[in-house]
Amino acid sequence: MSERQKLYCTATQVRRRYGGISEMGLWRWIHDGKIDFPKPDLIVNGRRLWSEETLDRFDARLSVKEAA
C-alpha cells in the first residue's frame, strides 16, 4: 500500500468526536437509517473500528445536508 497508512478510531473515540454521545446513542446512529451513519469498517476481537476517512466522508455529507 503506497498511500499513507489508514488510521482507525475506536467506538469511544467516535463517541467523543461527535460530542460525547452515549454508547446507546452510537448504536442508534448506526441502526437508524435516517442519519445514515456508517457501520464500522473493521471489527477486531469485538472492538468496532471506523477509519478516519469513513468518518470524514460522513462529516462531509452531513455538512452538505445542513447547508441545503
N, CA, C, O and CB atoms as a CASP TS submission, in Angstrom:
PFRMAT TS
TARGET T0000
AUTHOR 0000-0000-0000
METHOD Language model
MODEL 1
PARENT N/A
ATOM      1  N   MET     1       0.850  -1.174   0.000  1.00  0.00           N
ATOM      2  CA  MET     1       0.000   0.000   0.000  1.00  0.00           C
ATOM      3  C   MET     1       0.894   1.235   0.000  1.00  0.00           C
ATOM      4  O   MET     1       1.618   1.481   0.965  1.00  0.00           O
ATOM      5  CB  MET     1      -0.966  -0.001   1.223  1.00  0.00           C
ATOM      6  N   SER     2       0.845   2.010  -1.077  1.00  0.00           N
ATOM      7  CA  SER     2       1.706   3.184  -1.174  1.00  0.00           C
ATOM      8  C   SER     2       1.076   4.420  -0.534  1.00  0.00           C
ATOM      9  O   SER     2       1.773   5.400  -0.269  1.00  0.00           O
ATOM     10  CB  SER     2       2.029   3.468  -2.625  1.00  0.00           C
ATOM     11  N   GLU     3      -0.236   4.383  -0.283  1.00  0.00           N
ATOM     12  CA  GLU     3      -0.892   5.508   0.384  1.00  0.00           C
ATOM     13  C   GLU     3      -0.428   5.563   1.836  1.00  0.00           C
ATOM     14  O   GLU     3       0.239   4.659   2.339  1.00  0.00           O
ATOM     15  CB  GLU     3      -2.445   5.382   0.301  1.00  0.00           C
ATOM     16  N   ARG     4      -0.812   6.669   2.493  1.00  0.00           N
ATOM     17  CA  ARG     4      -0.493   6.726   3.912  1.00  0.00           C
ATOM     18  C   ARG     4      -1.320   5.673   4.630  1.00  0.00           C
ATOM     19  O   ARG     4      -2.405   5.308   4.179  1.00  0.00           O
ATOM     20  CB  ARG     4      -0.759   8.145   4.499  1.00  0.00           C
ATOM     21  N   GLN     5      -0.808   5.195   5.732  1.00  0.00           N
ATOM     22  CA  GLN     5      -1.480   4.147   6.479  1.00  0.00           C
ATOM     23  C   GLN     5      -2.813   4.650   7.026  1.00  0.00           C
ATOM     24  O   GLN     5      -2.903   5.773   7.522  1.00  0.00           O
ATOM     25  CB  GLN     5      -0.587   3.645   7.619  1.00  0.00           C
ATOM     26  N   LYS     6      -3.844   3.816   6.933  1.00  0.00           N
ATOM     27  CA  LYS     6      -5.158   4.201   7.438  1.00  0.00           C
ATOM     28  C   LYS     6      -5.126   4.273   8.959  1.00  0.00           C
ATOM     29  O   LYS     6      -4.521   3.434   9.627  1.00  0.00           O
ATOM     30  CB  LYS     6      -6.241   3.207   6.963  1.00  0.00           C
ATOM     31  N   LEU     7      -5.790   5.292   9.486  1.00  0.00           N
ATOM     32  CA  LEU     7      -5.934   5.426  10.925  1.00  0.00           C
ATOM     33  C   LEU     7      -7.354   5.046  11.293  1.00  0.00           C
ATOM     34  O   LEU     7      -8.301   5.401  10.592  1.00  0.00           O
ATOM     35  CB  LEU     7      -5.596   6.868  11.400  1.00  0.00           C
ATOM     36  N   TYR     8      -7.500   4.326  12.387  1.00  0.00           N
ATOM     37  CA  TYR     8      -8.809   3.865  12.825  1.00  0.00           C
ATOM     38  C   TYR     8      -9.157   4.447  14.180  1.00  0.00           C
ATOM     39  O   TYR     8      -8.284   4.691  15.013  1.00  0.00           O
ATOM     40  CB  TYR     8      -8.853   2.342  12.878  1.00  0.00           C
ATOM     41  N   CYS     9     -10.451   4.667  14.386  1.00  0.00           N
ATOM     42  CA  CYS     9     -10.967   5.188  15.650  1.00  0.00           C
ATOM     43  C   CYS     9     -11.812   4.112  16.313  1.00  0.00           C
ATOM     44  O   CYS     9     -12.580   3.414  15.651  1.00  0.00           O
ATOM     45  CB  CYS     9     -11.798   6.489  15.430  1.00  0.00           C
ATOM     46  N   THR    10     -11.664   3.985  17.622  1.00  0.00           N
ATOM     47  CA  THR    10     -12.500   3.069  18.389  1.00  0.00           C
ATOM     48  C   THR    10     -13.865   3.707  18.612  1.00  0.00           C
ATOM     49  O   THR    10     -14.060   4.888  18.323  1.00  0.00           O
ATOM     50  CB  THR    10     -11.832   2.706  19.744  1.00  0.00           C
ATOM     51  N   ALA    11     -14.802   2.927  19.126  1.00  0.00           N
ATOM     52  CA  ALA    11     -16.138   3.452  19.419  1.00  0.00           C
ATOM     53  C   ALA    11     -16.049   4.606  20.415  1.00  0.00           C
ATOM     54  O   ALA    11     -16.771   5.594  20.279  1.00  0.00           O
ATOM     55  CB  ALA    11     -17.053   2.336  19.972  1.00  0.00           C
ATOM     56  N   THR    12     -15.179   4.494  21.404  1.00  0.00           N
ATOM     57  CA  THR    12     -15.018   5.573  22.387  1.00  0.00           C
ATOM     58  C   THR    12     -14.548   6.849  21.713  1.00  0.00           C
ATOM     59  O   THR    12     -15.047   7.930  22.025  1.00  0.00           O
ATOM     60  CB  THR    12     -14.026   5.164  23.485  1.00  0.00           C
ATOM     61  N   GLN    13     -13.600   6.744  20.798  1.00  0.00           N
ATOM     62  CA  GLN    13     -13.107   7.917  20.083  1.00  0.00           C
ATOM     63  C   GLN    13     -14.188   8.505  19.174  1.00  0.00           C
ATOM     64  O   GLN    13     -14.295   9.724  19.040  1.00  0.00           O
ATOM     65  CB  GLN    13     -11.865   7.555  19.261  1.00  0.00           C
ATOM     66  N   VAL    14     -14.982   7.642  18.555  1.00  0.00           N
ATOM     67  CA  VAL    14     -16.074   8.110  17.696  1.00  0.00           C
ATOM     68  C   VAL    14     -17.100   8.852  18.540  1.00  0.00           C
ATOM     69  O   VAL    14     -17.563   9.926  18.157  1.00  0.00           O
ATOM     70  CB  VAL    14     -16.742   6.924  16.942  1.00  0.00           C
ATOM     71  N   ARG    15     -17.453   8.286  19.678  1.00  0.00           N
ATOM     72  CA  ARG    15     -18.433   8.934  20.555  1.00  0.00           C
ATOM     73  C   ARG    15     -17.932  10.302  21.000  1.00  0.00           C
ATOM     74  O   ARG    15     -18.702  11.261  21.049  1.00  0.00           O
ATOM     75  CB  ARG    15     -18.728   8.051  21.783  1.00  0.00           C
ATOM     76  N   ARG    16     -16.658  10.395  21.320  1.00  0.00           N
ATOM     77  CA  ARG    16     -16.063  11.669  21.737  1.00  0.00           C
ATOM     78  C   ARG    16     -16.052  12.659  20.570  1.00  0.00           C
ATOM     79  O   ARG    16     -16.317  13.846  20.757  1.00  0.00           O
ATOM     80  CB  ARG    16     -14.625  11.450  22.270  1.00  0.00           C
ATOM     81  N   ARG    17     -15.748  12.173  19.385  1.00  0.00           N
ATOM     82  CA  ARG    17     -15.695  13.031  18.186  1.00  0.00           C
ATOM     83  C   ARG    17     -17.041  13.699  17.920  1.00  0.00           C
ATOM     84  O   ARG    17     -17.090  14.825  17.426  1.00  0.00           O
ATOM     85  CB  ARG    17     -15.271  12.208  16.955  1.00  0.00           C
ATOM     86  N   TYR    18     -18.133  13.007  18.248  1.00  0.00           N
ATOM     87  CA  TYR    18     -19.468  13.535  17.991  1.00  0.00           C
ATOM     88  C   TYR    18     -20.143  14.035  19.264  1.00  0.00           C
ATOM     89  O   TYR    18     -21.332  13.809  19.486  1.00  0.00           O
ATOM     90  CB  TYR    18     -20.328  12.474  17.339  1.00  0.00           C
ATOM     91  N   GLY    19     -19.373  14.706  20.077  1.00  0.00           N
ATOM     92  CA  GLY    19     -19.935  15.432  21.214  1.00  0.00           C
ATOM     93  C   GLY    19     -20.157  14.633  22.474  1.00  0.00           C
ATOM     94  O   GLY    19     -20.918  15.055  23.344  1.00  0.00           O
ATOM     95  N   GLY    20     -19.509  13.488  22.593  1.00  0.00           N
ATOM     96  CA  GLY    20     -19.641  12.696  23.807  1.00  0.00           C
ATOM     97  C   GLY    20     -20.961  11.943  23.893  1.00  0.00           C
ATOM     98  O   GLY    20     -21.516  11.772  24.978  1.00  0.00           O
ATOM     99  N   ILE    21     -21.467  11.487  22.733  1.00  0.00           N
ATOM    100  CA  ILE    21     -22.723  10.739  22.749  1.00  0.00           C
ATOM    101  C   ILE    21     -22.539   9.431  23.523  1.00  0.00           C
ATOM    102  O   ILE    21     -21.418   8.952  23.693  1.00  0.00           O
ATOM    103  CB  ILE    21     -23.211  10.452  21.302  1.00  0.00           C
ATOM    104  N   SER    22     -23.634   8.873  23.980  1.00  0.00           N
ATOM    105  CA  SER    22     -23.583   7.631  24.759  1.00  0.00           C
ATOM    106  C   SER    22     -23.375   6.429  23.838  1.00  0.00           C
ATOM    107  O   SER    22     -23.504   6.533  22.618  1.00  0.00           O
ATOM    108  CB  SER    22     -24.878   7.453  25.585  1.00  0.00           C
ATOM    109  N   GLU    23     -23.054   5.300  24.442  1.00  0.00           N
ATOM    110  CA  GLU    23     -22.922   4.056  23.682  1.00  0.00           C
ATOM    111  C   GLU    23     -24.251   3.720  22.997  1.00  0.00           C
ATOM    112  O   GLU    23     -24.269   3.291  21.844  1.00  0.00           O
ATOM    113  CB  GLU    23     -22.476   2.890  24.610  1.00  0.00           C
ATOM    114  N   MET    24     -25.359   3.918  23.713  1.00  0.00           N
ATOM    115  CA  MET    24     -26.679   3.661  23.124  1.00  0.00           C
ATOM    116  C   MET    24     -26.950   4.641  21.981  1.00  0.00           C
ATOM    117  O   MET    24     -27.553   4.268  20.974  1.00  0.00           O
ATOM    118  CB  MET    24     -27.790   3.772  24.201  1.00  0.00           C
ATOM    119  N   GLY    25     -26.509   5.881  22.132  1.00  0.00           N
ATOM    120  CA  GLY    25     -26.673   6.864  21.062  1.00  0.00           C
ATOM    121  C   GLY    25     -25.933   6.441  19.804  1.00  0.00           C
ATOM    122  O   GLY    25     -26.465   6.558  18.699  1.00  0.00           O
ATOM    123  N   LEU    26     -24.704   5.947  19.966  1.00  0.00           N
ATOM    124  CA  LEU    26     -23.928   5.471  18.819  1.00  0.00           C
ATOM    125  C   LEU    26     -24.627   4.273  18.179  1.00  0.00           C
ATOM    126  O   LEU    26     -24.714   4.188  16.954  1.00  0.00           O
ATOM    127  CB  LEU    26     -22.486   5.092  19.249  1.00  0.00           C
ATOM    128  N   TRP    27     -25.118   3.360  18.990  1.00  0.00           N
ATOM    129  CA  TRP    27     -25.836   2.196  18.470  1.00  0.00           C
ATOM    130  C   TRP    27     -27.034   2.652  17.641  1.00  0.00           C
ATOM    131  O   TRP    27     -27.282   2.130  16.555  1.00  0.00           O
ATOM    132  CB  TRP    27     -26.298   1.272  19.626  1.00  0.00           C
ATOM    133  N   ARG    28     -27.766   3.622  18.159  1.00  0.00           N
ATOM    134  CA  ARG    28     -28.942   4.130  17.434  1.00  0.00           C
ATOM    135  C   ARG    28     -28.539   4.774  16.108  1.00  0.00           C
ATOM    136  O   ARG    28     -29.198   4.570  15.088  1.00  0.00           O
ATOM    137  CB  ARG    28     -29.707   5.150  18.300  1.00  0.00           C
ATOM    138  N   TRP    29     -27.458   5.551  16.126  1.00  0.00           N
ATOM    139  CA  TRP    29     -26.994   6.191  14.893  1.00  0.00           C
ATOM    140  C   TRP    29     -26.679   5.133  13.837  1.00  0.00           C
ATOM    141  O   TRP    29     -27.035   5.287  12.669  1.00  0.00           O
ATOM    142  CB  TRP    29     -25.747   7.067  15.167  1.00  0.00           C
ATOM    143  N   ILE    30     -26.009   4.056  14.259  1.00  0.00           N
ATOM    144  CA  ILE    30     -25.612   3.002  13.320  1.00  0.00           C
ATOM    145  C   ILE    30     -26.840   2.302  12.746  1.00  0.00           C
ATOM    146  O   ILE    30     -26.860   1.968  11.561  1.00  0.00           O
ATOM    147  CB  ILE    30     -24.691   1.977  14.012  1.00  0.00           C
ATOM    148  N   HIS    31     -27.855   2.077  13.562  1.00  0.00           N
ATOM    149  CA  HIS    31     -29.019   1.293  13.155  1.00  0.00           C
ATOM    150  C   HIS    31     -30.183   2.127  12.625  1.00  0.00           C
ATOM    151  O   HIS    31     -31.151   1.565  12.112  1.00  0.00           O
ATOM    152  CB  HIS    31     -29.491   0.481  14.307  1.00  0.00           C
ATOM    153  N   ASP    32     -30.112   3.445  12.735  1.00  0.00           N
ATOM    154  CA  ASP    32     -31.183   4.320  12.261  1.00  0.00           C
ATOM    155  C   ASP    32     -30.868   4.764  10.838  1.00  0.00           C
ATOM    156  O   ASP    32     -29.849   5.413  10.600  1.00  0.00           O
ATOM    157  CB  ASP    32     -31.360   5.552  13.199  1.00  0.00           C
ATOM    158  N   GLY    33     -31.727   4.420   9.901  1.00  0.00           N
ATOM    159  CA  GLY    33     -31.483   4.753   8.500  1.00  0.00           C
ATOM    160  C   GLY    33     -31.561   6.235   8.184  1.00  0.00           C
ATOM    161  O   GLY    33     -31.063   6.663   7.143  1.00  0.00           O
ATOM    162  N   LYS    34     -32.178   7.037   9.059  1.00  0.00           N
ATOM    163  CA  LYS    34     -32.355   8.464   8.765  1.00  0.00           C
ATOM    164  C   LYS    34     -31.032   9.217   8.727  1.00  0.00           C
ATOM    165  O   LYS    34     -30.815  10.050   7.847  1.00  0.00           O
ATOM    166  CB  LYS    34     -33.269   9.098   9.797  1.00  0.00           C
ATOM    167  N   ILE    35     -30.155   8.932   9.668  1.00  0.00           N
ATOM    168  CA  ILE    35     -28.894   9.677   9.753  1.00  0.00           C
ATOM    169  C   ILE    35     -27.829   9.076   8.836  1.00  0.00           C
ATOM    170  O   ILE    35     -26.870   9.758   8.475  1.00  0.00           O
ATOM    171  CB  ILE    35     -28.386   9.699  11.202  1.00  0.00           C
ATOM    172  N   ASP    36     -27.990   7.803   8.456  1.00  0.00           N
ATOM    173  CA  ASP    36     -27.059   7.123   7.550  1.00  0.00           C
ATOM    174  C   ASP    36     -25.626   7.125   8.085  1.00  0.00           C
ATOM    175  O   ASP    36     -24.674   7.345   7.336  1.00  0.00           O
ATOM    176  CB  ASP    36     -27.094   7.782   6.178  1.00  0.00           C
ATOM    177  N   PHE    37     -25.486   6.876   9.391  1.00  0.00           N
ATOM    178  CA  PHE    37     -24.156   6.808   9.999  1.00  0.00           C
ATOM    179  C   PHE    37     -23.480   5.513   9.550  1.00  0.00           C
ATOM    180  O   PHE    37     -24.126   4.465   9.503  1.00  0.00           O
ATOM    181  CB  PHE    37     -24.242   6.882  11.564  1.00  0.00           C
ATOM    182  N   PRO    38     -22.191   5.572   9.221  1.00  0.00           N
ATOM    183  CA  PRO    38     -21.513   4.377   8.699  1.00  0.00           C
ATOM    184  C   PRO    38     -21.335   3.282   9.750  1.00  0.00           C
ATOM    185  O   PRO    38     -21.103   3.551  10.928  1.00  0.00           O
ATOM    186  CB  PRO    38     -20.159   4.759   8.145  1.00  0.00           C
ATOM    187  N   LYS    39     -21.451   2.056   9.286  1.00  0.00           N
ATOM    188  CA  LYS    39     -21.151   0.910  10.142  1.00  0.00           C
ATOM    189  C   LYS    39     -19.627   0.823  10.279  1.00  0.00           C
ATOM    190  O   LYS    39     -18.903   1.383   9.455  1.00  0.00           O
ATOM    191  CB  LYS    39     -21.758  -0.432   9.552  1.00  0.00           C
ATOM    192  N   PRO    40     -19.138   0.134  11.299  1.00  0.00           N
ATOM    193  CA  PRO    40     -17.678   0.025  11.465  1.00  0.00           C
ATOM    194  C   PRO    40     -17.013  -0.590  10.236  1.00  0.00           C
ATOM    195  O   PRO    40     -17.581  -1.459   9.574  1.00  0.00           O
ATOM    196  CB  PRO    40     -17.346  -0.813  12.705  1.00  0.00           C
ATOM    197  N   ASP    41     -15.807  -0.125   9.945  1.00  0.00           N
ATOM    198  CA  ASP    41     -15.038  -0.682   8.834  1.00  0.00           C
ATOM    199  C   ASP    41     -14.436  -2.030   9.202  1.00  0.00           C
ATOM    200  O   ASP    41     -14.300  -2.913   8.355  1.00  0.00           O
ATOM    201  CB  ASP    41     -13.934   0.286   8.412  1.00  0.00           C
ATOM    202  N   LEU    42     -14.080  -2.178  10.458  1.00  0.00           N
ATOM    203  CA  LEU    42     -13.474  -3.416  10.960  1.00  0.00           C
ATOM    204  C   LEU    42     -14.058  -3.750  12.323  1.00  0.00           C
ATOM    205  O   LEU    42     -14.447  -2.863  13.084  1.00  0.00           O
ATOM    206  CB  LEU    42     -11.928  -3.287  11.047  1.00  0.00           C
ATOM    207  N   ILE    43     -14.113  -5.035  12.615  1.00  0.00           N
ATOM    208  CA  ILE    43     -14.410  -5.482  13.971  1.00  0.00           C
ATOM    209  C   ILE    43     -13.305  -6.468  14.323  1.00  0.00           C
ATOM    210  O   ILE    43     -13.179  -7.523  13.702  1.00  0.00           O
ATOM    211  CB  ILE    43     -15.863  -6.137  14.094  1.00  0.00           C
ATOM    212  N   VAL    44     -12.504  -6.111  15.327  1.00  0.00           N
ATOM    213  CA  VAL    44     -11.367  -6.924  15.735  1.00  0.00           C
ATOM    214  C   VAL    44     -11.536  -7.269  17.208  1.00  0.00           C
ATOM    215  O   VAL    44     -11.573  -6.384  18.063  1.00  0.00           O
ATOM    216  CB  VAL    44     -10.013  -6.182  15.480  1.00  0.00           C
ATOM    217  N   ASN    45     -11.639  -8.555  17.496  1.00  0.00           N
ATOM    218  CA  ASN    45     -11.842  -9.018  18.875  1.00  0.00           C
ATOM    219  C   ASN    45     -13.009  -8.299  19.544  1.00  0.00           C
ATOM    220  O   ASN    45     -12.933  -7.940  20.719  1.00  0.00           O
ATOM    221  CB  ASN    45     -10.568  -8.812  19.696  1.00  0.00           C
ATOM    222  N   GLY    46     -14.078  -8.092  18.796  1.00  0.00           N
ATOM    223  CA  GLY    46     -15.265  -7.445  19.336  1.00  0.00           C
ATOM    224  C   GLY    46     -15.197  -5.928  19.398  1.00  0.00           C
ATOM    225  O   GLY    46     -16.168  -5.284  19.796  1.00  0.00           O
ATOM    226  N   ARG    47     -14.067  -5.346  19.012  1.00  0.00           N
ATOM    227  CA  ARG    47     -13.919  -3.882  19.028  1.00  0.00           C
ATOM    228  C   ARG    47     -14.274  -3.334  17.656  1.00  0.00           C
ATOM    229  O   ARG    47     -13.742  -3.772  16.635  1.00  0.00           O
ATOM    230  CB  ARG    47     -12.468  -3.461  19.429  1.00  0.00           C
ATOM    231  N   ARG    48     -15.185  -2.365  17.654  1.00  0.00           N
ATOM    232  CA  ARG    48     -15.608  -1.725  16.404  1.00  0.00           C
ATOM    233  C   ARG    48     -14.626  -0.606  16.067  1.00  0.00           C
ATOM    234  O   ARG    48     -14.271   0.210  16.917  1.00  0.00           O
ATOM    235  CB  ARG    48     -17.068  -1.168  16.519  1.00  0.00           C
ATOM    236  N   LEU    49     -14.199  -0.587  14.809  1.00  0.00           N
ATOM    237  CA  LEU    49     -13.225   0.406  14.353  1.00  0.00           C
ATOM    238  C   LEU    49     -13.718   1.069  13.073  1.00  0.00           C
ATOM    239  O   LEU    49     -14.148   0.400  12.133  1.00  0.00           O
ATOM    240  CB  LEU    49     -11.840  -0.246  14.125  1.00  0.00           C
ATOM    241  N   TRP    50     -13.646   2.397  13.055  1.00  0.00           N
ATOM    242  CA  TRP    50     -14.001   3.193  11.879  1.00  0.00           C
ATOM    243  C   TRP    50     -12.732   3.863  11.375  1.00  0.00           C
ATOM    244  O   TRP    50     -11.935   4.360  12.172  1.00  0.00           O
ATOM    245  CB  TRP    50     -15.113   4.256  12.211  1.00  0.00           C
ATOM    246  N   SER    51     -12.536   3.883  10.065  1.00  0.00           N
ATOM    247  CA  SER    51     -11.391   4.621   9.530  1.00  0.00           C
ATOM    248  C   SER    51     -11.719   6.110   9.603  1.00  0.00           C
ATOM    249  O   SER    51     -12.878   6.508   9.493  1.00  0.00           O
ATOM    250  CB  SER    51     -11.060   4.181   8.053  1.00  0.00           C
ATOM    251  N   GLU    52     -10.693   6.918   9.789  1.00  0.00           N
ATOM    252  CA  GLU    52     -10.900   8.369   9.811  1.00  0.00           C
ATOM    253  C   GLU    52     -11.457   8.840   8.473  1.00  0.00           C
ATOM    254  O   GLU    52     -12.238   9.789   8.415  1.00  0.00           O
ATOM    255  CB  GLU    52      -9.578   9.106  10.134  1.00  0.00           C
ATOM    256  N   GLU    53     -11.054   8.179   7.414  1.00  0.00           N
ATOM    257  CA  GLU    53     -11.544   8.521   6.074  1.00  0.00           C
ATOM    258  C   GLU    53     -13.066   8.334   5.997  1.00  0.00           C
ATOM    259  O   GLU    53     -13.767   9.182   5.445  1.00  0.00           O
ATOM    260  CB  GLU    53     -10.838   7.650   4.998  1.00  0.00           C
ATOM    261  N   THR    54     -13.564   7.249   6.538  1.00  0.00           N
ATOM    262  CA  THR    54     -15.010   6.986   6.556  1.00  0.00           C
ATOM    263  C   THR    54     -15.743   8.058   7.345  1.00  0.00           C
ATOM    264  O   THR    54     -16.777   8.560   6.904  1.00  0.00           O
ATOM    265  CB  THR    54     -15.303   5.600   7.154  1.00  0.00           C
ATOM    266  N   LEU    55     -15.212   8.413   8.514  1.00  0.00           N
ATOM    267  CA  LEU    55     -15.855   9.428   9.352  1.00  0.00           C
ATOM    268  C   LEU    55     -15.794  10.801   8.690  1.00  0.00           C
ATOM    269  O   LEU    55     -16.742  11.581   8.791  1.00  0.00           O
ATOM    270  CB  LEU    55     -15.191   9.481  10.735  1.00  0.00           C
ATOM    271  N   ASP    56     -14.685  11.100   8.014  1.00  0.00           N
ATOM    272  CA  ASP    56     -14.571  12.382   7.304  1.00  0.00           C
ATOM    273  C   ASP    56     -15.601  12.473   6.178  1.00  0.00           C
ATOM    274  O   ASP    56     -16.192  13.531   5.960  1.00  0.00           O
ATOM    275  CB  ASP    56     -13.147  12.558   6.733  1.00  0.00           C
ATOM    276  N   ARG    57     -15.818  11.359   5.460  1.00  0.00           N
ATOM    277  CA  ARG    57     -16.840  11.349   4.397  1.00  0.00           C
ATOM    278  C   ARG    57     -18.230  11.572   4.985  1.00  0.00           C
ATOM    279  O   ARG    57     -19.039  12.297   4.406  1.00  0.00           O
ATOM    280  CB  ARG    57     -16.804  10.011   3.616  1.00  0.00           C
ATOM    281  N   PHE    58     -18.513  10.952   6.136  1.00  0.00           N
ATOM    282  CA  PHE    58     -19.803  11.158   6.799  1.00  0.00           C
ATOM    283  C   PHE    58     -19.960  12.628   7.180  1.00  0.00           C
ATOM    284  O   PHE    58     -21.017  13.219   6.961  1.00  0.00           O
ATOM    285  CB  PHE    58     -19.929  10.254   8.055  1.00  0.00           C
ATOM    286  N   ASP    59     -18.906  13.218   7.750  1.00  0.00           N
ATOM    287  CA  ASP    59     -18.954  14.635   8.135  1.00  0.00           C
ATOM    288  C   ASP    59     -19.235  15.521   6.921  1.00  0.00           C
ATOM    289  O   ASP    59     -20.011  16.473   7.006  1.00  0.00           O
ATOM    290  CB  ASP    59     -17.628  15.059   8.804  1.00  0.00           C
ATOM    291  N   ALA    60     -18.603  15.203   5.796  1.00  0.00           N
ATOM    292  CA  ALA    60     -18.802  16.000   4.578  1.00  0.00           C
ATOM    293  C   ALA    60     -20.248  15.892   4.092  1.00  0.00           C
ATOM    294  O   ALA    60     -20.848  16.895   3.704  1.00  0.00           O
ATOM    295  CB  ALA    60     -17.831  15.540   3.465  1.00  0.00           C
ATOM    296  N   ARG    61     -20.805  14.687   4.111  1.00  0.00           N
ATOM    297  CA  ARG    61     -22.209  14.510   3.702  1.00  0.00           C
ATOM    298  C   ARG    61     -23.131  15.273   4.638  1.00  0.00           C
ATOM    299  O   ARG    61     -24.099  15.892   4.195  1.00  0.00           O
ATOM    300  CB  ARG    61     -22.593  13.011   3.684  1.00  0.00           C
ATOM    301  N   LEU    62     -22.832  15.230   5.927  1.00  0.00           N
ATOM    302  CA  LEU    62     -23.658  15.903   6.927  1.00  0.00           C
ATOM    303  C   LEU    62     -23.630  17.412   6.717  1.00  0.00           C
ATOM    304  O   LEU    62     -24.667  18.070   6.798  1.00  0.00           O
ATOM    305  CB  LEU    62     -23.181  15.554   8.346  1.00  0.00           C
ATOM    306  N   SER    63     -22.450  17.964   6.448  1.00  0.00           N
ATOM    307  CA  SER    63     -22.349  19.414   6.265  1.00  0.00           C
ATOM    308  C   SER    63     -23.043  19.865   4.976  1.00  0.00           C
ATOM    309  O   SER    63     -23.579  20.972   4.921  1.00  0.00           O
ATOM    310  CB  SER    63     -20.876  19.845   6.246  1.00  0.00           C
ATOM    311  N   VAL    64     -23.038  19.024   3.947  1.00  0.00           N
ATOM    312  CA  VAL    64     -23.739  19.350   2.703  1.00  0.00           C
ATOM    313  C   VAL    64     -25.243  19.372   2.956  1.00  0.00           C
ATOM    314  O   VAL    64     -25.938  20.259   2.460  1.00  0.00           O
ATOM    315  CB  VAL    64     -23.389  18.329   1.583  1.00  0.00           C
ATOM    316  N   LYS    65     -25.754  18.405   3.722  1.00  0.00           N
ATOM    317  CA  LYS    65     -27.190  18.362   4.038  1.00  0.00           C
ATOM    318  C   LYS    65     -27.597  19.581   4.858  1.00  0.00           C
ATOM    319  O   LYS    65     -28.667  20.149   4.636  1.00  0.00           O
ATOM    320  CB  LYS    65     -27.540  17.069   4.804  1.00  0.00           C
ATOM    321  N   GLU    66     -26.747  19.987   5.807  1.00  0.00           N
ATOM    322  CA  GLU    66     -27.059  21.145   6.645  1.00  0.00           C
ATOM    323  C   GLU    66     -27.054  22.429   5.833  1.00  0.00           C
ATOM    324  O   GLU    66     -27.831  23.343   6.113  1.00  0.00           O
ATOM    325  CB  GLU    66     -26.065  21.253   7.797  1.00  0.00           C
ATOM    326  N   ALA    67     -26.184  22.509   4.828  1.00  0.00           N
ATOM    327  CA  ALA    67     -26.083  23.716   4.009  1.00  0.00           C
ATOM    328  C   ALA    67     -27.280  23.856   3.060  1.00  0.00           C
ATOM    329  O   ALA    67     -27.632  24.961   2.646  1.00  0.00           O
ATOM    330  CB  ALA    67     -24.779  23.698   3.207  1.00  0.00           C
ATOM    331  N   ALA    68     -27.889  22.729   2.727  1.00  0.00           N
ATOM    332  CA  ALA    68     -29.021  22.757   1.772  1.00  0.00           C
ATOM    333  C   ALA    68     -30.299  23.267   2.391  1.00  0.00           C
ATOM    334  O   ALA    68     -31.324  23.345   1.714  1.00  0.00           O
ATOM    335  CB  ALA    68     -29.267  21.377   1.211  1.00  0.00           C
TER
END
